[in-house]
Amino acid sequence: MTHQEKLTAIRNQMKADNVQAYIIPSADPHISEYLPKHYKCIPFASGFSGSAGTLVITQEHAGLWTDFRYFEQAAEELKDTGFELMKQKVQHAPEYIQWLTEKLGKDATVAADDKLLSILLGELLGQKLAAKGIALISKDYLSPIWENRPALPAEKAYLIEDQHTGQSVKAKLEQVRLVLQQQGASQHLISSLDDLAWLFNIRGKDVNYNPVVLSFALLSQDQAVLYIDENKLSTLEKETLAKSGVMVLPYQDIEQAISGIPANNSILIDPKRNCFAFYKLIPSTVKIIKDTNPSTNLKAVKNETELANTRTAMLKDGVAITRFLKWLSENIGKSTITELSAAAQLRKFRQQQEGFIGDSFTTISAYKAHGALPHYSASEKSNVEVKAEGLFLVDSGGQYFYGTTDITRTIPMGNNTEEEKTDYTLVLKGMIEGCKIRFPKGTCGYQIDAITRKPLWDYAINYGHGTGHGVGYFLNVHEGPQVFNPTANPVPVELGMITSVEPGVYRPGKHGIRIENLVNTIKDTSNDFNDFYAFECLTIAPISTKILKKELLEQTQLEWLNNYNTAVFEKLSPLLTIDEAAWLKTETKAI
């Protein structure tokens, strides 16, 4: 079926049910950011392959709501599909809801699959539509027309030993149960895959780039049940979990378990990380407590084992990045290098590192104007040659046993313009400010975000994405609850949290610049005013100074940059060949 034919088939079902609008979000019953193929509903229906968006279909209109990161990609991919790009003003905001309330009349009906809506979104949608006299029902119009739909992944899962996680499953369950006790909850439902992976020290291959396993869990004070395809675990692994007090039951049994929660119980459920369909299954006799999963907060604060292993992963990643940068500098102009071949070469250097198991996300290998698309993904169609001029942005990461990396470097290729030099310097100033900040305990991400943006704001320049996101431990490269963005998210930046610092400048049709390090929150000092924290830079890779406008840097910023590059050389050179170390010494020379 073509996308036009799929659209017609969906509309025919809607007409039969007297449904005026159908919503298809980018989600699964675990409310994941990255989806298994079985739940890639938006690519199936519309052809749009971006990781964020919502489709809304009426009889007269079919639109994709997505943010500025995907405008050019969406415009290209939606050609001749029957879908129109609806440009979102704010990232992750459900702006289509207002559109629906304006377009639909009273007594209209809107349908969506409740398993693909978070509780938060399901309730908001229901309330906003009900206020206009519009009903919301649960329908799945994709399954009936999705021939050869990919099955749920059947890859084997595996358990990580305690010495690699720094904490046993039993100890983690005790921590979670303590929070449940404090909240007055007798039960707790967990659907988010990274929370489950952390809590049960389990990893898998069910989702590209994220080493997670499709599963659910229901906890009480005396029982922990993991709902998972039992074929994913060996008998020995099930026995190991049983010794930690974990019972394993079939994946599909979770719905019956929720429906069967005894009367007068209370359940803690995270409204952002559980689906609306499961929420509706909770018996009316059960008290509902809505709050963040305790594991989300516990997981964000890395223990000493996790931090030590992450530092080792960063060394390995730094070696791979250094070899890539050297290879690029020595081969550009001598042989044909494209965005795709450069990304493949970087992956080869990572594969040479012990413990590397895969990329942590799709590498953004973006030359010149492609760099202005923050989430650009090179394809056979868009792939261009990288030449000895302009700017080349590479945002990439690796999954290692044990540690997750994410790094961006913008590489000056030669003959750079004054605008490129100024923009590069301002982005680096912002990144340095974000990395060298000292801040009082209790500081939140939006405060770090503003400080990082100030060097750009001084020149009336801004960027549309957040400054930073949390990063998991051999887990998802995007992890909460902390985030550095303009939203007044009340989550303080805690000791042991790993977060990215990645300001940027994007000039459509010209270039994009982003420079990113990962940082760990550490103690700085204590005095009469407060406990003060700072950041330890975890990322170990050279930052190019070739096109830097030194006069735009303050002395403290210059000192930070020189100290950072010196530390990069000192840490990486023992792991490199003599030739590689010599190249790195030149690249990290103080300015």
C-alpha positions as CSV (number, residue, x, y, z in Angstrom):
1,M,0.0,0.0,0.0
2,T,1.1,3.5,-0.7
3,H,0.9,6.1,2.0
4,Q,-2.1,7.6,0.2
5,E,-3.8,4.2,0.2
6,K,-3.1,3.8,3.9
7,L,-4.6,7.2,4.5
8,T,-7.8,6.2,2.6
9,A,-8.0,2.9,4.5
10,I,-7.8,4.7,7.9
11,R,-10.4,7.3,6.8
12,N,-12.8,4.5,5.7
13,Q,-12.6,2.9,9.2
14,M,-13.1,6.3,10.8
15,K,-16.2,6.9,8.7
16,A,-17.6,3.5,9.6
17,D,-17.2,4.4,13.3
18,N,-18.4,8.0,12.9
19,V,-15.0,9.2,14.1
20,Q,-14.0,12.7,12.9
21,A,-10.3,12.7,13.9
22,Y,-7.6,10.0,14.5
23,I,-4.4,10.7,16.4
24,I,-1.2,8.7,16.0
25,P,1.6,9.6,18.5
26,S,5.2,8.4,18.4
27,A,5.1,6.0,21.3
28,D,4.5,2.4,22.5
29,P,2.9,1.0,25.6
30,H,6.1,1.8,27.5
31,I,6.0,5.5,26.3
32,S,9.5,5.1,24.8
33,E,11.4,7.7,22.9
34,Y,13.0,5.1,20.7
35,L,10.6,2.4,19.4
36,P,10.8,-1.2,18.4
37,K,9.9,-1.7,14.7
38,H,6.5,-3.1,15.8
39,Y,5.5,0.3,17.1
40,K,7.0,2.6,14.3
41,C,3.4,3.7,13.5
42,I,4.3,7.2,12.1
43,P,6.8,5.9,9.5
44,F,4.3,3.2,8.5
45,A,1.4,5.6,8.1
46,S,3.2,8.6,6.6
47,G,6.8,7.9,5.7
48,F,8.2,10.4,8.2
49,S,11.2,8.8,10.0
50,G,12.0,11.4,12.7
51,S,11.9,10.4,16.4
52,A,9.4,13.1,17.5
53,G,6.0,13.9,16.0
54,T,2.3,13.3,16.0
55,L,-0.1,12.5,13.1
56,V,-3.6,13.8,13.1
57,I,-6.0,12.6,10.4
58,T,-9.5,14.0,9.6
59,Q,-11.5,13.4,6.4
60,E,-10.3,16.7,5.0
61,H,-6.8,17.0,6.4
62,A,-3.8,14.8,7.4
63,G,-1.0,16.6,9.3
64,L,2.3,15.8,11.0
65,W,3.1,18.0,14.0
66,T,6.8,18.1,14.7
67,D,9.4,20.7,15.8
68,F,12.0,22.8,14.0
69,R,14.6,20.0,14.2
70,Y,12.7,18.1,11.6
71,F,11.1,20.7,9.3
72,E,13.3,20.1,6.3
73,Q,13.3,16.3,6.8
74,A,9.6,16.2,7.2
75,A,8.9,18.4,4.1
76,E,11.0,16.0,2.0
77,E,9.6,12.7,3.4
78,L,6.0,13.8,3.3
79,K,5.9,14.6,-0.4
80,D,3.1,12.9,-2.2
81,T,1.9,11.1,1.0
82,G,-1.2,13.1,1.6
83,F,0.3,14.4,4.8
84,E,1.1,18.0,5.4
85,L,3.8,19.4,7.7
86,M,2.4,21.4,10.6
87,K,5.3,23.3,12.2
88,Q,5.3,23.1,16.0
89,K,6.4,26.2,17.8
90,V,7.5,24.5,21.0
91,Q,9.3,21.1,21.3
92,H,7.2,18.3,22.7
93,A,4.1,20.5,23.1
94,P,0.8,18.9,22.0
95,E,-0.2,21.9,19.8
96,Y,-2.5,19.7,17.7
97,I,-5.0,19.6,20.5
98,Q,-5.9,23.3,20.0
99,W,-6.1,22.7,16.3
100,L,-8.6,19.9,16.9
101,T,-10.8,22.0,19.2
102,E,-10.9,24.7,16.6
103,K,-11.6,22.5,13.6
104,L,-14.1,20.0,15.1
105,G,-17.6,20.8,16.0
106,K,-19.5,19.9,19.2
107,D,-20.4,16.2,19.5
108,A,-17.5,15.2,17.3
109,T,-15.4,12.1,18.2
110,V,-11.6,11.8,18.3
111,A,-9.9,8.4,18.4
112,A,-6.4,7.4,19.5
113,D,-4.9,4.1,20.7
114,D,-4.8,4.4,24.5
115,K,-1.7,2.2,24.6
116,L,0.2,4.9,22.7
117,L,-0.9,7.8,25.0
118,S,0.8,8.5,28.3
119,I,-1.5,9.1,31.2
120,L,-0.6,12.7,31.2
121,L,-1.4,13.2,27.5
122,G,-4.5,11.0,27.7
123,E,-6.0,13.1,30.5
124,L,-5.0,16.4,28.9
125,L,-6.5,15.4,25.6
126,G,-9.7,14.2,27.2
127,Q,-10.1,17.3,29.3
128,K,-9.4,19.8,26.4
129,L,-11.7,18.0,24.0
130,A,-14.5,17.5,26.6
131,A,-14.4,21.2,27.3
132,K,-15.5,21.7,23.6
133,G,-18.1,18.9,23.8
134,I,-15.8,16.5,21.9
135,A,-15.5,12.8,22.9
136,L,-12.2,10.8,23.1
137,I,-12.3,7.0,22.4
138,S,-9.7,4.3,22.1
139,K,-9.2,2.8,18.6
140,D,-6.4,1.2,16.7
141,Y,-6.9,1.8,12.9
142,L,-3.4,0.7,12.0
143,S,-3.3,-3.0,12.9
144,P,-6.2,-3.9,10.5
145,I,-4.2,-2.5,7.5
146,W,-0.6,-3.2,8.5
147,E,0.3,-6.3,6.5
148,N,3.4,-8.1,7.6
149,R,3.7,-5.9,10.7
150,P,7.1,-6.6,12.4
151,A,6.6,-8.9,15.4
152,L,7.7,-7.8,18.9
153,P,11.4,-8.4,19.2
154,A,12.5,-11.9,20.4
155,E,16.2,-11.2,21.1
156,K,17.7,-12.7,24.2
157,A,18.1,-10.5,27.3
158,Y,20.9,-10.9,29.8
159,L,21.7,-9.9,33.5
160,I,24.6,-7.7,34.5
161,E,26.5,-8.9,37.6
162,D,26.5,-6.7,40.7
163,Q,30.2,-5.8,40.5
164,H,29.5,-4.0,37.2
165,T,26.5,-2.1,38.5
166,G,27.7,-1.3,41.9
167,Q,24.4,-2.3,43.4
168,S,22.3,-5.5,43.6
169,V,18.7,-5.9,42.5
170,K,17.8,-6.7,46.1
171,A,19.3,-3.4,47.3
172,K,17.6,-1.4,44.5
173,L,14.2,-3.0,45.3
174,E,14.7,-2.0,48.9
175,Q,15.4,1.6,47.9
176,V,12.3,1.8,45.7
177,R,10.1,0.2,48.4
178,L,11.3,2.8,50.9
179,V,10.0,5.5,48.6
180,L,6.7,3.6,48.2
181,Q,6.4,3.4,52.0
182,Q,7.0,7.2,52.3
183,Q,4.4,7.8,49.6
184,G,1.9,5.5,51.2
185,A,1.7,3.2,48.2
186,S,1.2,-0.5,48.5
187,Q,1.7,-1.2,44.8
188,H,3.9,0.3,42.0
189,L,3.6,-0.2,38.2
190,I,6.7,0.4,36.1
191,S,6.5,0.4,32.2
192,S,9.5,2.6,31.2
193,L,12.2,0.3,29.8
194,D,15.3,2.1,31.1
195,D,13.8,2.1,34.6
196,L,13.2,-1.7,34.4
197,A,16.7,-2.3,33.0
198,W,18.2,-0.4,35.9
199,L,16.1,-1.9,38.6
200,F,16.6,-5.5,37.6
201,N,20.2,-5.2,36.3
202,I,18.9,-6.5,32.9
203,R,19.9,-5.5,29.4
204,G,18.8,-6.5,25.9
205,K,18.5,-5.7,22.2
206,D,14.8,-4.9,21.8
207,V,15.3,-1.3,20.7
208,N,18.0,0.1,18.4
209,Y,20.8,1.9,20.3
210,N,19.1,1.4,23.7
211,P,20.1,-1.8,25.5
212,V,16.7,-2.4,26.9
213,V,14.1,-5.2,27.1
214,L,10.4,-5.1,26.5
215,S,8.9,-5.7,30.0
216,F,6.7,-4.4,32.8
217,A,6.9,-4.7,36.6
218,L,4.4,-4.7,39.4
219,L,5.9,-4.2,42.9
220,S,4.5,-4.5,46.4
221,Q,6.3,-4.5,49.7
222,D,6.7,-8.2,49.6
223,Q,6.6,-9.1,46.0
224,A,8.3,-8.1,42.7
225,V,7.0,-9.4,39.4
226,L,8.8,-8.9,36.1
227,Y,6.5,-9.4,33.1
228,I,8.7,-10.4,30.2
229,D,8.8,-12.8,27.3
230,E,10.1,-15.8,29.3
231,N,12.1,-17.1,26.3
232,K,14.4,-14.0,26.7
233,L,15.8,-15.4,29.9
234,S,17.6,-18.6,30.6
235,T,16.6,-20.9,33.5
236,L,19.7,-19.8,35.4
237,E,18.9,-16.1,34.9
238,K,15.3,-16.7,36.2
239,E,16.8,-18.5,39.2
240,T,19.2,-15.6,39.8
241,L,16.2,-13.1,39.7
242,A,14.2,-15.4,42.1
243,K,17.1,-15.3,44.6
244,S,16.7,-11.5,44.5
245,G,13.0,-11.8,45.2
246,V,11.8,-11.4,41.6
247,M,9.1,-13.6,40.1
248,V,9.1,-13.8,36.2
249,L,5.7,-14.0,34.4
250,P,4.7,-13.7,30.8
251,Y,4.8,-10.2,29.2
252,Q,1.1,-10.2,28.2
253,D,-0.1,-11.0,31.8
254,I,0.5,-7.4,33.0
255,E,-3.0,-6.2,32.0
256,Q,-4.7,-9.0,34.0
257,A,-2.4,-8.2,37.0
258,I,-3.4,-4.5,36.9
259,S,-7.1,-5.3,36.7
260,G,-6.7,-7.7,39.7
261,I,-5.1,-5.3,42.2
262,P,-7.0,-6.0,45.4
263,A,-9.5,-3.4,46.8
264,N,-8.2,-0.8,49.3
265,N,-4.7,-1.0,47.9
266,S,-2.9,2.1,46.6
267,I,-0.7,2.3,43.5
268,L,2.1,4.7,42.6
269,I,2.1,5.3,38.9
270,D,4.2,7.7,36.9
271,P,1.8,9.7,34.6
272,K,4.6,10.4,32.1
273,R,5.9,6.9,31.9
274,N,2.8,4.7,31.8
275,C,0.2,4.3,29.1
276,F,-3.4,5.6,29.4
277,A,-4.8,2.1,28.6
278,F,-3.2,0.6,31.7
279,Y,-4.3,3.5,33.9
280,K,-7.9,2.8,32.9
281,L,-7.5,-0.9,34.0
282,I,-6.8,0.1,37.6
283,P,-9.9,-0.9,39.7
284,S,-11.9,2.0,41.1
285,T,-11.4,0.7,44.6
286,V,-7.6,1.3,44.3
287,K,-6.2,4.6,45.4
288,I,-4.0,6.2,42.7
289,I,-0.9,8.2,43.6
290,K,0.7,9.9,40.6
291,D,4.4,10.7,40.9
292,T,7.7,10.1,39.2
293,N,9.0,6.5,39.3
294,P,11.4,6.3,42.3
295,S,13.8,4.4,40.0
296,T,14.0,7.4,37.6
297,N,15.5,9.6,40.4
298,L,17.6,6.8,41.8
299,K,19.0,5.8,38.4
300,A,20.0,9.4,37.5
301,V,22.5,9.5,40.4
302,K,25.4,7.3,39.4
303,N,27.2,5.3,42.1
304,E,31.0,5.1,42.3
305,T,31.2,1.9,40.2
306,E,29.1,3.4,37.5
307,L,31.1,6.5,37.4
308,A,34.4,4.6,37.4
309,N,33.3,2.4,34.5
310,T,31.9,5.4,32.6
311,R,35.3,7.1,32.9
312,T,36.9,4.0,31.3
313,A,34.3,4.1,28.5
314,M,35.2,7.8,27.9
315,L,38.9,6.9,27.5
316,K,38.0,4.3,24.9
317,D,35.7,6.7,23.1
318,G,38.3,9.4,23.2
319,V,40.8,7.1,21.5
320,A,38.3,6.3,18.8
321,I,37.4,10.0,18.3
322,T,41.1,11.0,18.2
323,R,41.8,8.4,15.5
324,F,38.8,9.6,13.5
325,L,39.8,13.2,13.6
326,K,43.4,12.3,12.6
327,W,42.1,10.1,9.8
328,L,39.9,12.9,8.5
329,S,42.6,15.5,8.6
330,E,45.0,13.3,6.7
331,N,42.6,12.0,4.1
332,I,40.4,14.9,3.2
333,G,41.1,16.1,-0.3
334,K,43.1,13.0,-1.1
335,S,40.3,10.5,-1.3
336,T,36.5,10.8,-1.5
337,I,34.9,11.1,1.9
338,T,31.2,11.5,2.3
339,E,28.9,12.0,5.3
340,L,28.0,8.3,5.3
341,S,31.6,7.0,4.8
342,A,32.9,9.3,7.6
343,A,30.2,7.9,10.0
344,A,31.1,4.4,9.0
345,Q,34.8,5.1,9.6
346,L,34.1,6.5,13.0
347,R,32.1,3.4,13.9
348,K,35.1,1.2,12.8
349,F,37.4,3.1,15.2
350,R,34.9,2.5,18.0
351,Q,34.5,-1.2,17.1
352,Q,38.3,-1.5,17.7
353,Q,37.7,-0.6,21.3
354,E,37.3,-3.4,23.9
355,G,33.8,-3.6,25.2
356,F,32.1,-1.7,22.4
357,I,28.7,-3.1,21.6
358,G,27.1,-0.5,19.3
359,D,26.2,3.1,18.7
360,S,24.2,4.9,21.3
361,F,22.1,6.7,18.6
362,T,22.2,7.3,14.9
363,T,25.4,9.3,14.1
364,I,24.7,12.9,12.9
365,S,27.3,13.3,10.2
366,A,26.5,16.7,8.7
367,Y,28.5,18.8,6.3
368,K,28.0,22.5,5.7
369,A,24.3,23.3,5.3
370,H,23.2,19.9,6.6
371,G,24.8,20.9,10.0
372,A,22.0,23.5,10.3
373,L,19.5,20.6,10.8
374,P,20.1,19.6,14.4
375,H,18.8,16.1,14.0
376,Y,20.0,15.5,10.4
377,S,20.5,11.9,9.4
378,A,22.5,11.3,6.3
379,S,20.9,8.9,3.8
380,E,21.9,7.6,0.4
381,K,19.7,10.3,-1.1
382,S,21.0,13.2,1.0
383,N,24.6,12.0,1.3
384,V,27.2,14.6,0.2
385,E,31.0,14.7,-0.1
386,V,33.0,16.3,2.7
387,K,35.5,18.6,1.2
388,A,38.5,20.7,2.5
389,E,36.4,23.7,3.2
390,G,33.6,24.8,5.5
391,L,32.4,23.1,8.7
392,F,31.7,19.4,9.4
393,L,29.5,18.5,12.4
394,V,29.7,15.0,13.9
395,D,27.4,14.1,16.8
396,S,27.9,10.5,17.8
397,G,28.1,8.1,20.7
398,G,28.9,4.5,21.8
399,Q,27.5,1.9,24.0
400,Y,30.2,0.1,25.9
401,F,30.3,-2.6,28.7
402,Y,29.8,-0.5,30.8
403,G,29.1,3.1,29.9
404,T,27.3,5.3,27.4
405,T,28.9,8.1,25.5
406,D,27.6,11.1,23.5
407,I,30.0,13.7,22.0
408,T,29.7,16.4,19.3
409,R,32.6,18.1,17.6
410,T,32.4,20.6,14.8
411,I,35.5,20.3,12.6
412,P,36.9,23.2,10.6
413,M,37.7,21.8,7.2
414,G,39.4,24.9,5.7
415,N,38.7,28.3,4.1
416,N,36.3,29.2,6.8
417,T,34.4,32.5,6.7
418,E,34.5,35.2,9.4
419,E,30.9,34.3,10.3
420,E,31.8,30.6,10.8
421,K,34.8,31.6,13.0
422,T,32.7,33.9,15.1
423,D,29.8,31.4,15.5
424,Y,32.3,28.6,16.3
425,T,33.9,30.8,19.0
426,L,30.6,31.8,20.6
427,V,29.3,28.2,20.7
428,L,32.6,27.2,22.4
429,K,32.3,30.1,24.8
430,G,28.8,28.8,25.8
431,M,30.0,25.2,26.2
432,I,32.9,26.3,28.3
433,E,30.6,28.4,30.5
434,G,28.3,25.5,31.0
435,C,31.2,23.1,31.9
436,K,33.1,25.4,34.2
437,I,30.1,26.7,36.2
438,R,30.1,26.6,40.0
439,F,26.6,26.5,41.4
440,P,24.7,26.2,44.8
441,K,23.0,22.9,45.7
442,G,19.4,23.0,44.6
443,T,20.2,24.7,41.2
444,C,17.9,23.4,38.4
445,G,18.6,22.7,34.8
446,Y,17.0,25.9,33.4
447,Q,19.5,28.0,35.4
448,I,22.4,26.1,33.8
449,D,20.7,26.4,30.4
450,A,20.6,30.2,30.7
451,I,24.2,30.6,31.8
452,T,25.3,28.4,28.8
453,R,23.3,30.5,26.4
454,K,24.5,33.9,27.6
455,P,27.6,34.2,25.3
456,L,25.3,33.6,22.4
457,W,22.5,35.9,23.7
458,D,25.1,38.7,24.0
459,Y,25.2,38.6,20.2
460,A,21.4,38.1,19.8
461,I,21.8,34.5,18.8
462,N,19.9,31.5,20.2
463,Y,19.2,27.8,19.5
464,G,15.9,25.9,19.6
465,H,16.9,22.8,21.4
466,G,17.8,22.2,25.1
467,T,21.4,22.7,26.3
468,G,21.6,19.3,27.9
469,H,20.0,15.9,28.7
470,G,20.8,13.2,31.3
471,V,22.7,10.2,30.0
472,G,22.3,6.6,31.3
473,Y,24.8,4.1,32.5
474,F,25.1,1.5,29.6
475,L,21.5,2.6,29.0
476,N,19.5,5.3,27.1
477,V,21.5,8.2,25.8
478,H,18.5,10.4,26.8
479,E,17.7,10.0,30.4
480,G,15.7,12.0,33.0
481,P,14.7,13.5,35.3
482,Q,17.2,16.3,34.9
483,V,17.4,18.4,31.8
484,F,19.1,21.6,30.9
485,N,16.5,23.6,28.9
486,P,14.4,26.8,29.2
487,T,11.5,24.9,30.8
488,A,11.2,25.6,34.5
489,N,11.6,21.9,35.4
490,P,11.9,21.9,39.2
491,V,14.4,18.9,39.3
492,P,17.7,20.0,41.0
493,V,21.1,19.0,39.5
494,E,22.3,16.3,42.0
495,L,25.8,14.9,42.7
496,G,26.5,11.9,40.4
497,M,24.2,13.0,37.6
498,I,25.7,12.7,34.1
499,T,24.4,15.4,31.7
500,S,25.4,16.8,28.4
501,V,26.3,20.4,27.7
502,E,25.8,21.1,24.0
503,P,25.0,24.7,22.8
504,G,24.7,25.4,19.1
505,V,24.3,27.9,16.3
506,Y,22.3,26.9,13.2
507,R,22.2,29.1,10.0
508,P,19.8,27.5,7.4
509,G,21.5,26.9,4.1
510,K,24.9,27.7,5.5
511,H,26.2,25.8,8.5
512,G,25.5,24.3,11.9
513,I,27.8,24.3,14.9
514,R,27.5,22.3,18.1
515,I,30.1,21.3,20.6
516,E,29.2,18.8,23.3
517,N,30.8,17.3,26.4
518,L,29.3,15.1,29.1
519,V,29.7,16.2,32.7
520,N,29.3,14.7,36.1
521,T,28.1,16.7,39.0
522,I,30.7,16.8,41.8
523,K,31.2,18.6,45.2
524,D,33.1,21.9,44.9
525,T,33.0,23.7,48.3
526,S,30.9,24.3,51.4
527,N,30.6,27.7,53.2
528,D,28.2,29.8,55.1
529,F,26.2,30.4,51.9
530,N,25.6,26.8,50.8
531,D,27.1,23.6,49.5
532,F,28.4,24.4,46.0
533,Y,28.7,22.0,43.2
534,A,30.7,21.9,39.9
535,F,31.1,19.7,36.9
536,E,33.7,17.1,36.1
537,C,34.2,16.8,32.3
538,L,33.9,13.2,31.4
539,T,34.3,13.5,27.7
540,I,38.0,13.2,26.7
541,A,38.5,14.4,23.1
542,P,40.3,17.3,21.5
543,I,38.5,20.6,20.8
544,S,39.8,22.3,17.7
545,T,41.2,25.8,18.1
546,K,42.1,26.3,14.4
547,I,39.4,28.9,13.7
548,L,39.0,30.3,17.2
549,K,38.8,34.0,17.5
550,K,40.9,34.3,20.6
551,E,40.0,37.9,21.2
552,L,36.4,36.9,21.9
553,L,37.4,34.6,24.7
554,E,37.8,35.8,28.3
555,Q,40.9,34.8,30.1
556,T,39.1,32.2,32.3
557,Q,37.6,30.6,29.2
558,L,41.0,30.5,27.5
559,E,42.5,28.9,30.6
560,W,39.7,26.3,30.7
561,L,40.2,25.4,27.1
562,N,44.0,25.1,27.3
563,N,43.7,23.0,30.6
564,Y,41.0,20.8,29.0
565,N,43.0,20.1,25.8
566,T,46.2,19.5,27.9
567,A,44.3,17.0,30.0
568,V,43.0,15.2,26.9
569,F,46.6,14.7,25.7
570,E,47.8,13.5,29.0
571,K,45.0,11.0,29.4
572,L,44.9,9.7,25.8
573,S,48.5,9.7,24.7
574,P,49.5,6.5,26.7
575,L,46.7,4.7,24.8
576,L,47.8,5.9,21.3
577,T,50.6,5.0,18.9
578,I,53.6,7.3,18.7
579,D,52.3,8.8,15.5
580,E,48.8,9.3,16.9
581,A,50.2,10.9,20.1
582,A,52.3,13.3,18.0
583,W,49.2,14.3,16.0
584,L,47.2,14.8,19.2
585,K,50.0,16.9,20.8
586,T,49.8,19.4,17.9
587,E,46.0,19.4,18.0
588,T,45.9,20.1,21.7
589,K,48.6,22.7,21.7
590,A,47.9,25.7,24.0
591,I,46.8,28.9,22.4
